[in-house]
Amino acid sequence: MMTETRAATILQILLGTTAVPKLVKSKKDPFETLVVTIISQNTADRNTARAFENLSKQFEITPEVLANAEISRIEACLRVGGLYKSKAKTIQTASKIILEKFHGSLAPVLSLPLDEARKMLTELPGVGPKTADVVLLFSANQPTIPVDTHVNRVAKRLGLAPANGIYEAVRLSLQSLFQPKDYLAVHLLLIAHGRKYCKARRPHCIECPVNNYCPSNDLGGKHD
Ligand code: SF4
């Protein structure tokens, strides 16, 4: 079966069998998305949500407010997650830059062509390719697929990305196999699938709904 056909089949099966995570359901404001994504780096979802909730209770989530907030108060809000001091500093520095360089709004950046927008976003502190892609996909509907650890692992096991591919190779491979209208679904479904079945250690290949289409399926459960 051609990889494109297999990819389409996998998407259809996952759409019919996989619940999409609630975590990302409505973070549309680009600055909020940016802040949440910075908080989420190396942090469990539950703690990310708690830290962001703490921050939202204390501050209006705008570059102006966070640029001028006392750093110790931002730190206190983020303390439930990892690396809270450095993240507080990153958020405040990014806020100042957005305020000074972009007049407090990411909207003009997000409306640039994708590559240009990615380049400008990744010049902000704490913003690597994945964070930039999350902001661009979720808040600007730009045609990109952020590759987090789950997307990377599942895409490679499913043979939808080169086995040794780095971030860009995985992103571009996935984007070539799916239509832009499906990029958000692909991102969310691969994460959900990675969490439920295609775990880093001991994937549940026997129960996996796409095991018939997976070149890495190991129904003997021998994955390490
Ligand atoms: S068959 Fe196994 S390795 Fe392949 S996607 Fe499913 S859980 Fe992952």
Residues whose N, C-alpha, C, O or C-beta is under 5 A from the ligand:
A	BS01	SF4	R157 Y197 C198 P203 H204 C205 C208 N211 C214 S216 N217 D218
